[in-house]
């Protein structure tokens, strides 16, 4: 009787564990998107198809099987943005884009100083910091600036009445790369109605890419940071600096401080 039991080797166990981990990671990712609802619908059709076949209801079984086939191809079309985002994240490096920590410190300092001033003056702003994924496909409509980043330049761009103040400004390494760019808005139905256009654009670009977005609310003056489709709100300059360092600098010590701050501010996240 034991001869019918397959012999499982160490490599078989490793193979099973790797496949299980990949399936778990994909399902975990899809659970954060609208795709999970469609997958549940297809699973329901699959179960009904099995039941119909077991009861010898061949016409009904054929109908459910056809719906599953069409639905599978429909998933590729309907959820093309999610699939593209998933593939982009495969090669993503989670943090660290600068040539040196000193360069990163200077860029972060200028962004924090600009955000603090605009917060006091209630000047709306959306600053997007490019990381590993190129943002050119999302910002082609923007105006190329290619200027060294500084507090004064950022405030000038977002000053009310200037031609570029309504769009997003993109930071590439230590330079202001583009300004006046229009970003994709998040379609997340779970976002509160109070989340405005700037914040939806910040969440949208960080859902699609690995960028980090800093938002200053024109209405309240509050400063927020978006990354990975999440939003951390009500950041003072000190907390803003810690968050940006945790996301943009490779140093493990900075990463640890960021994770600690994230746990403290999760209750304020959208």
Residue pairs with C-beta under 8 A, 6 or more apart in sequence:
26 86
29 86
29 89
30 36
30 39
30 82
32 229
33 79
33 82
34 79
34 82
34 187
34 189
35 75
35 79
35 82
38 71
38 75
38 78
38 79
39 75
41 71
42 68
42 71
42 72
42 75
45 64
45 67
45 68
45 71
46 64
46 68
48 60
48 64
49 61
49 64
49 65
49 68
52 58
52 60
52 61
52 64
53 61
76 83
81 208
84 208
85 207
85 208
88 133
88 208
88 209
88 210
89 210
91 132
92 131
92 132
92 133
92 210
93 131
93 132
93 210
94 210
95 131
95 246
95 247
95 248
95 249
95 250
95 255
96 248
96 249
96 250
97 104
97 129
97 130
97 131
97 132
97 173
97 248
98 104
98 107
98 173
98 174
98 248
98 249
99 173
101 249
101 251
103 173
103 174
104 245
104 248
104 249
105 245
105 249
106 174
107 149
107 171
107 173
107 174
107 248
108 241
108 244
108 245
108 248
109 241
110 149
110 150
110 151
110 154
111 127
111 129
111 149
111 154
111 171
111 214
111 244
112 237
112 240
112 241
112 244
113 151
113 237
114 125
114 127
114 151
114 154
114 155
115 125
115 127
115 214
115 216
115 223
115 237
115 240
116 223
116 237
117 123
117 151
117 155
118 124
118 125
118 154
118 155
118 158
118 216
119 216
119 221
119 222
119 223
120 221
121 221
122 218
122 219
122 220
122 221
123 155
123 158
123 159
123 160
123 216
123 218
124 158
124 165
124 198
124 216
124 217
124 218
125 154
125 158
125 169
125 198
125 214
125 215
125 216
126 167
126 168
126 169
126 183
126 198
126 201
126 202
126 213
126 214
126 215
126 216
127 154
127 168
127 169
127 171
127 213
127 214
127 215
128 135
128 139
128 168
128 169
128 170
128 171
128 181
128 183
128 202
128 205
128 211
128 212
128 213
128 214
129 170
129 171
129 211
129 212
129 213
129 214
129 244
129 248
130 170
130 171
130 172
130 173
130 177
130 211
131 209
131 210
131 211
131 212
131 248
132 210
133 209
133 210
133 211
135 170
135 172
135 205
135 209
135 211
138 181
138 183
138 184
138 205
138 208
138 209
139 168
139 170
139 177
139 178
139 181
139 183
141 180
141 181
141 182
142 167
142 168
142 170
142 178
142 179
142 180
142 181
142 182
143 163
143 164
143 178
143 179
143 180
144 177
144 178
145 153
145 157
145 169
145 176
145 177
145 178
145 179
146 175
146 176
146 177
147 153
147 175
147 176
148 174
148 175
148 176
149 171
149 174
149 175
149 176
153 176
154 169
154 176
156 162
157 164
157 165
157 169
157 176
157 179
158 165
158 169
158 216
159 165
163 180
164 179
164 180
166 180
167 179
167 180
167 181
167 182
168 179
168 180
168 181
168 182
168 183
168 201
168 205
168 213
169 176
169 178
169 179
169 180
169 181
170 176
170 177
170 178
170 179
170 181
171 177
182 201
183 201
183 202
183 204
183 205
184 201
184 204
184 205
184 208
185 197
185 200
185 201
185 204
186 200
186 201
186 203
186 204
186 207
186 229
187 204
188 203
188 207
188 229
191 200
191 203
191 270
192 270
195 203
195 231
195 270
196 217
196 219
198 215
198 217
198 218
199 215
199 217
199 224
199 226
199 231
201 213
202 213
202 214
202 215
202 224
202 226
202 231
203 213
203 226
203 229
203 230
203 231
203 270
205 211
205 213
205 226
206 212
206 213
206 226
206 227
206 228
206 229
206 230
207 228
207 229
210 227
210 228
211 227
212 225
212 226
212 227
212 244
212 247
212 248
213 225
213 226
213 227
214 223
214 224
214 225
214 240
214 244
215 223
215 224
215 225
215 226
216 222
216 223
217 223
217 224
222 233
222 234
222 235
223 234
223 235
223 236
223 240
224 231
224 232
224 233
224 234
224 235
225 231
225 232
225 235
225 240
225 243
225 244
225 247
226 232
227 247
230 269
230 270
231 269
231 270
232 243
232 262
232 265
232 268
232 269
233 268
233 269
233 270
234 268
235 243
235 265
239 261
239 265
242 257
242 258
242 261
243 258
243 261
243 262
245 254
245 257
245 258
246 254
246 255
246 257
246 258
246 259
246 261
246 262
247 258
249 255
